[in-house]
Amino acid sequence: MTGAGSGGAARGSGRLGELDLLRFVAALAVLSFHYFIAFASVWGDRPSKLFPAISTLSGLGILGVELFFMISGFVILMSIWGRGLGAFALSRLVRLFPAYWVSIGVTAAVYGLTAATALDPKLSLGEYGVNLTMLQRAFGVYDANGVYWSLWAELRFYLLISVLVLVGVTFNRCLVFMGVWLLAAGFFAGSENKWVDLVVMPKYAAYFVGGMAFFLMTKYGPKLILWCVAGISAGLAVNAALNRVTGRVELVGYAAMPVPGWAVAATVICFYVLMAMVALGWLRWLRWRGLVVLGALTYPLYLFHTTAAVLIVPALRDALPPWLTALVTLLAAMAFSYLVYRIAERPVQEFVKARRRRSATPPPPPPLMPFAAGEKASVP
């Protein structure tokens, strides 16, 4: 399976249910990290003391965002293939902004209209307005919600990959793009230069490139050059993950986040193994229709799980056991996320799809006029 017209190419152009499942797992990992490790101000105590049995596993949930980045590299390269810059930009706007705007409105309402104080960003109304652009970090404004930091990384990835869209996406150009980006990420690893971090993203580049390499395997087959790219990106990814998690452990203490280095490395390698399994078609049997729903829930759940915890956990933590409080909060977050998907995301996406279908359909030919009596058709 090496050609663009092979079965892999067809498979590479459709929705993969296994990626929906991996997206949802990544969202649950981030939620687990926040609920059971990071949100001490929400619980009023160190979460690792309340949930000691899962503290190491929950601590590894910090890497759920890295799995998101790998999936993004795969999916975004798949989505730009054969498309123009306008279509790509529109697809990203429709995908990211409806739920995001609802998230900002809900966050502003929670801190403006309730007594909630945990994780309060303390933003003015104008700063919430800047957050609506998703470019708040470019203007030196704090994120309204802590999870928005990853969206800033995603936007920069979209900007970089737009270069590919402009020059035309081909296998060889993808290889050049990935090779140059990996080389720059490796060279500038550990750099504190803000412009390097802004453009090259050495902490996260390897994950995006790894995802792109696995998509190319899906489309063109498991070529040796792609395994080499994936292997190099995996080495850089493990190093970046160790640096990020080690820095967090040093900041809060091992008791608050008991995550050993070997577990971090094993988790990142597991991500690469899972994505390789997707690329090779080994997870093709995952075709449960509910996976599409889980995939749709992922982005709203990522955006709203913090707000759910801020509202629900302080209200229940003194009345219910910690496990039950966490379960109620999770179920409420999932229910609200589904509501946002149905009310805010899906209608906008369906509207845009319908408009694109109509614009792509050629108009019907004009009706033939009947000849008047005695009139003859002209002959060209």
C-alpha positions in Angstrom: 0.0 0.0 0.0 2.2 2.8 -1.2 0.2 4.8 -3.8 -2.1 7.7 -3.3 -4.8 5.7 -4.9 -4.5 2.7 -2.6 -6.9 1.6 0.0 -4.9 3.6 2.5 -5.6 6.8 0.7 -9.3 6.2 0.8 -9.1 5.3 4.4 -7.0 8.4 5.1 -9.7 10.7 3.8 -12.6 9.6 6.1 -13.5 9.8 9.8 -11.7 7.3 12.0 -13.7 6.2 15.0 -10.6 5.1 16.9 -9.4 8.7 16.9 -12.7 9.8 18.4 -12.1 7.3 21.2 -8.5 8.6 21.7 -9.8 12.2 21.8 -12.2 11.3 24.5 -9.5 9.4 26.5 -7.3 12.4 26.2 -10.0 14.7 27.6 -10.6 12.3 30.5 -6.9 12.2 31.2 -6.8 16.0 31.5 -10.0 16.0 33.6 -8.4 13.4 35.9 -5.3 15.5 36.3 -7.3 18.5 37.2 -9.9 16.9 39.5 -7.5 14.5 41.3 -4.2 16.4 41.3 -4.3 20.0 40.4 -7.5 21.6 41.8 -6.5 22.0 45.5 -8.3 25.3 45.7 -11.5 23.6 44.5 -11.4 20.8 47.0 -10.0 22.8 49.9 -7.3 20.1 50.3 -4.6 18.4 48.3 -6.4 16.1 45.9 -3.6 13.5 46.0 -4.5 13.0 49.7 -8.2 12.6 48.9 -7.5 10.1 46.0 -4.2 8.4 46.9 -5.0 5.2 45.0 -5.0 6.9 41.6 -2.7 9.8 42.3 0.1 8.6 40.0 -2.2 7.7 37.2 -4.0 11.0 37.5 -0.8 12.9 37.6 0.1 11.3 34.2 -3.2 12.9 32.9 -1.2 16.1 32.5 0.0 14.5 29.2 -3.5 14.3 27.8 -2.9 17.6 26.1 0.1 16.1 24.3 -2.0 13.3 23.0 -4.5 15.9 21.8 -1.6 17.5 19.9 -0.6 14.2 18.2 -4.2 13.7 17.1 -4.4 17.2 15.9 -1.3 16.7 13.7 -2.9 13.6 12.2 -6.4 15.1 11.7 -5.3 18.6 10.5 -3.0 17.2 7.8 -5.9 14.9 6.7 -8.3 17.8 6.6 -6.1 20.1 4.5 -5.3 17.6 1.8 -6.7 18.9 -1.4 -8.3 22.0 0.2 -7.6 25.7 -0.1 -6.7 28.1 2.7 -10.1 29.6 2.9 -11.8 26.2 3.3 -9.3 25.2 6.0 -9.7 28.5 7.9 -13.5 28.2 7.8 -13.4 24.6 9.1 -11.2 25.7 12.0 -13.4 28.7 12.9 -16.5 26.5 12.9 -14.8 23.8 14.9 -13.2 25.9 17.6 -15.3 29.1 18.2 -18.9 28.2 19.0 -18.3 26.2 22.1 -15.3 28.4 23.0 -17.5 31.5 23.0 -20.1 29.7 25.2 -17.3 28.7 27.5 -16.1 32.3 28.0 -19.7 33.5 28.6 -20.3 30.8 31.2 -17.0 31.5 32.9 -17.7 35.2 33.1 -21.2 34.5 34.5 -19.9 32.0 37.1 -17.4 34.5 38.5 -19.6 37.6 38.1 -22.9 36.2 39.3 -22.0 33.5 41.9 -19.9 33.3 45.0 -17.3 31.0 43.3 -13.7 32.1 43.9 -11.6 29.0 43.1 -9.5 29.4 40.0 -10.9 32.9 39.4 -8.8 34.6 36.7 -9.9 38.0 38.0 -10.5 39.5 34.5 -12.2 42.7 33.6 -15.1 42.7 31.2 -12.8 44.0 28.5 -10.3 41.2 29.2 -13.1 38.7 28.8 -13.8 40.4 25.5 -10.2 40.0 24.4 -10.5 36.3 25.2 -13.2 36.0 22.7 -10.6 36.4 19.9 -8.6 33.4 21.3 -5.6 35.6 20.8 -5.4 36.9 24.4 -1.9 35.6 25.0 -0.7 37.7 22.0 -2.0 40.8 23.8 -0.6 39.8 27.2 -4.1 39.1 28.7 -4.6 36.1 31.0 -6.7 33.1 29.8 -10.3 33.2 31.2 -10.0 29.5 31.7 -6.7 27.7 32.4 -7.3 25.1 29.6 -7.2 27.8 26.9 -3.4 27.7 26.8 -3.5 24.6 24.5 -5.7 26.5 22.0 -3.0 29.1 21.6 -0.6 26.3 20.7 -3.2 24.9 18.3 -3.6 28.3 16.6 0.2 28.5 16.0 0.2 25.0 14.5 -2.6 26.1 12.2 -0.5 29.1 11.1 2.5 27.0 10.4 0.6 24.4 8.5 -1.1 27.1 6.4 2.3 27.4 4.7 1.7 23.9 3.4 -1.7 24.8 2.2 -0.4 27.8 0.3 2.4 25.9 -1.5 0.2 22.8 -2.1 0.2 19.7 0.1 2.2 16.8 -1.3 4.1 13.9 0.3 7.5 15.4 -0.3 6.6 18.8 0.9 5.1 17.3 4.1 8.5 15.5 4.7 10.4 18.8 4.2 8.0 20.7 6.5 8.2 18.0 9.2 12.0 17.6 8.9 12.7 21.4 9.2 10.3 21.7 12.1 11.8 18.8 14.0 15.3 20.1 13.3 14.4 23.5 14.7 12.6 22.0 17.7 15.6 19.8 18.5 18.1 22.7 18.1 16.1 25.1 20.2 15.1 22.6 22.9 15.4 24.3 26.3 15.5 27.8 24.8 14.0 30.6 26.8 13.7 32.9 23.8 10.0 34.0 23.6 10.1 34.3 19.8 11.5 30.8 19.5 8.8 29.5 21.8 6.2 31.4 19.8 7.1 30.2 16.4 9.0 26.9 16.8 7.1 25.6 19.8 10.0 23.2 20.8 8.0 21.8 23.7 5.1 20.6 21.5 6.4 20.4 17.9 7.3 16.7 18.2 3.7 15.7 19.0 2.3 17.6 16.0 4.9 16.2 13.7 4.4 12.7 15.1 0.7 12.9 14.3 1.4 14.1 10.8 3.8 11.2 10.2 1.2 8.7 11.2 -1.4 10.2 8.9 1.0 9.9 6.0 1.4 6.2 7.0 -2.3 5.9 6.8 -2.4 7.5 3.4 0.8 6.2 1.8 1.7 3.1 3.8 4.3 2.6 6.5 7.4 3.8 4.6 10.8 3.7 6.3 11.2 7.5 6.1 8.0 8.0 8.0 9.1 5.6 10.7 12.3 7.5 11.0 10.4 10.8 11.4 8.1 9.3 14.0 11.0 7.8 15.9 12.9 11.1 16.0 9.8 12.9 17.1 9.2 10.3 19.8 12.6 10.9 21.2 12.1 14.7 21.3 8.6 14.2 22.7 9.8 12.0 25.6 12.4 14.6 26.5 9.9 17.5 26.3 7.4 15.5 28.5 10.0 14.7 31.1 11.0 18.4 31.3 7.4 19.5 31.6 6.3 17.0 34.2 9.6 17.3 36.2 9.1 21.0 36.4 5.6 20.6 37.7 6.6 18.0 40.3 9.4 20.3 41.5 6.9 23.2 41.8 4.2 21.4 43.8 6.2 18.6 45.4 6.3 14.9 44.8 3.6 14.2 47.5 1.2 16.4 45.6 2.1 14.9 42.2 3.7 11.5 42.7 4.7 10.8 39.1 8.1 9.1 38.4 10.1 9.9 35.2 9.9 6.3 33.9 6.1 6.5 33.9 6.2 9.7 31.9 8.4 8.2 29.3 6.3 5.0 29.1 3.1 7.1 28.7 4.5 9.1 25.8 5.8 5.9 24.1 2.3 4.4 24.6 0.8 7.4 22.7 3.1 6.7 19.8 2.2 3.0 19.8 -1.5 3.8 19.8 -1.1 6.3 16.9 0.9 3.7 15.0 -1.9 1.2 15.6 -4.3 3.7 14.1 -2.0 4.3 11.1 -1.6 0.6 10.4 -5.3 -0.1 10.7 -5.1 -2.3 13.8 -7.8 -0.4 15.5 -10.1 -0.5 12.5 -12.5 -2.8 14.4 -13.5 0.1 16.7 -16.6 1.1 14.8 -19.2 1.6 17.6 -21.5 4.4 16.5 -21.3 5.9 20.0 -17.7 6.8 19.3 -18.8 9.7 17.1 -20.8 11.1 20.1 -17.8 10.7 22.4 -15.6 12.5 19.8 -18.2 15.3 19.6 -18.3 15.6 23.5 -14.5 15.9 23.8 -13.9 19.5 23.0 -16.8 20.9 25.1 -15.8 18.6 27.9 -12.3 19.9 27.8 -13.6 23.5 27.9 -16.3 23.1 30.6 -14.9 20.6 33.1 -13.1 23.3 35.0 -16.2 25.4 35.4 -18.2 22.4 36.5 -15.7 21.6 39.2 -15.6 25.2 40.4 -19.4 25.2 40.8 -20.2 21.7 42.0 -17.3 20.4 44.1 -17.4 23.2 46.8 -21.2 22.7 47.1 -20.9 18.9 47.6 -17.5 18.2 49.1 -18.7 18.5 52.7 -21.9 16.5 52.1 -20.7 13.6 49.9 -17.6 11.4 49.9 -14.8 12.7 47.5 -15.4 9.8 45.0 -19.1 10.5 44.7 -18.5 14.2 44.5 -16.1 13.7 41.6 -18.5 11.3 39.9 -21.4 13.8 40.1 -19.2 16.5 38.8 -18.0 14.4 35.9 -21.5 13.4 34.9 -22.7 17.0 35.1 -19.8 18.2 33.0 -20.5 15.5 30.3 -24.3 16.3 30.3 -23.6 20.1 29.8 -21.0 19.3 27.2 -23.5 17.3 25.2 -26.0 20.2 25.5 -23.4 22.6 24.2 -22.6 20.3 21.3 -26.3 20.0 20.3 -27.2 23.6 20.8 -24.1 25.6 19.9 -21.7 23.4 17.9 -23.8 21.1 15.7 -26.2 23.7 14.3 -23.4 26.0 13.2 -21.5 23.1 11.7 -24.5 21.8 9.8 -25.4 25.3 8.6 -21.9 25.8 7.2 -21.9 22.3 5.6 -25.2 23.0 3.9 -24.0 26.3 2.6 -20.9 24.7 1.2 -22.9 22.0 -0.5 -25.2 24.5 -2.1 -22.3 26.6 -3.3 -20.6 23.6 -4.7 -23.7 22.5 -6.7 -23.8 24.0 -10.2 -27.1 25.8 -11.0 -29.6 24.0 -13.2 -29.5 24.9 -16.9 -32.1 27.4 -18.0 -35.3 25.8 -19.5 -35.5 25.5 -23.2 -37.9 28.0 -24.8 -40.4 26.5 -27.2 -40.2 27.7 -30.7 -42.8 30.1 -32.0 -45.0 29.1 -34.8 -43.0 29.0 -38.0 -39.7 29.6 -36.2 -36.8 27.3 -36.8 -33.9 26.6 -34.6 -30.7 28.2 -35.6 -28.0 25.8 -36.7 -24.5 26.5 -35.5 
